[in-house]
Amino acid sequence: MTSALDAPETGVRGILAPVRFARMLQVVLLVLLAVCAVRYVLRHEWDATAAMILGGAVVLAVIAMMQGIVPRHGAWPAAWTLIVCVLWVGLTLTAPSFAWCAVPLAFQVLQILPFWPASAVVSVMTAVVIAAELRLNPELDPTIFAGPVGIAVATVVAYRALDREATARQRLVDELTEAQAELVAAEHRAGGLAERARLSREIHDSVGQNLTSINLLLQAAEQGWERRPDAARDQVRTAADSARAGLDEVRRVVRDLAPAELDGTAASLSAAVQRAVTDAAQGDLTVDFRSHGEIGRVPLPVASAVIRTVRGALANVAEHARATRAVVSLTAQPGELRLDIRDDGVGFDARPAARRQAAAHRRAQGRGYGLDGIAERIAAVGGHLDVESAPGEGTTLSAVFPVAATGTGRGGA
């Protein structure tokens, strides 16, 4: 992993690379060069050596000012640093007054060079400072050695610790960024799976149920074609109407629109449920609808879930229950709608274990979602479904849908 502290493409890879104070270091170096030059002139006579030293100081200052135009890629920054250090070493060994310039130069070395080369250069600079001090004070003084060495070690060790801390922090930032990217990808995958499941339920409850209705109508027409031709023709016409309605519903599902029963701003939920009940009554099955309480406009997602629940449940009754009668009740209660669907069919084992086994068997046969799909749709709008049934005792589905303000809701059906 490459961090901001280790960017070879810029040529600046030191432990102080992220710290943007190169201009300040440049200014400090130039000021110290000027002060040291003045100090030298004041303490020495003007001669050829003085002219050479001042010329060297000017050359060093000019090269220092060129840092801004040195390319920041490849080996250029390191080469510039080494040239400045070599000029400073020659200047300091000739005129020890320039030893003070080691401070900004050391910071520049730490900013540009990697840790171990920077440590080597700082060690050489420390030795040069000690040699310069010995020229000014030849007497044995432990502070001449201990002072520069201690400062150099403390500086390098401190910034090494900063380097490791910054690297660890960058690693954590990179890991967090990768985790966020993985989370976003997982959310996209989950959203895609949820949308696929939703579309599968919608197609099952529209196309699948219309095809089931058409199949039952055509079977009844075929059986009664000789005995009751007029009734058979009516059943065929009804099947054709169901086919057209199914085609319209497919188009609506693709466009993610509400069920056809909810078209029009004047359509109430009760009227939409009544139409769904009327369409479901066919053959020997009689379906009654009862509405209790004042049901006004409800949020469109809830209204759509109610309609599709009615259609899905009645399709299951027509296909599996062998019932002769079903009753659909829609009741308005404070803050919620209650939907009850009862039939007098053969019933089934509604215990959780039996339902899971039946669902697994249905999936293995590639069949529809059944009660699981109905329950998922109701849960998607914040409601819940209860199922009561037993073999030979019919089935009752009870669904509760949350409604913020039944009768006063806005933007619904």
Secondary structure, DSSP 4 states (H G I P E B T S, - for coil): ---TT-BTTTTB-STTTT---HHHHHHHHHHHHHHHHHHHHHHS--SHHHHHHHHHHHHHHHHHHGGGGS-SSTTHHHHHHHHHHHHHHHHHHH-GGGGGGHHHHHHHHHHHS-HHHHHHHHHHHHHHHHHHHHHH--S--HHHHHHHHHHHHHHHHHHHHHHHHHHHHHHHHHHHHHHHHHHHHHHHHHHHHHHHHHHHHHHIIIIIHHHHHHHHHHHHHHHHTTT-HHHHHHHHHHHHHHHHHHHHHHHHHHTTPPPGGG-STT--HHHHHHHHHHHH--TT-EEEEEEES-----BHHHHHHHHHHHHHHHHHIIIII--SEEEEEEEEETTEEEEEEEE-S-----SHHHHHHHHHHHHHTT---HHHHHHHHHHHTT-EEEEEE-TTS-EEEEEEEE-SSTTT-SSB-
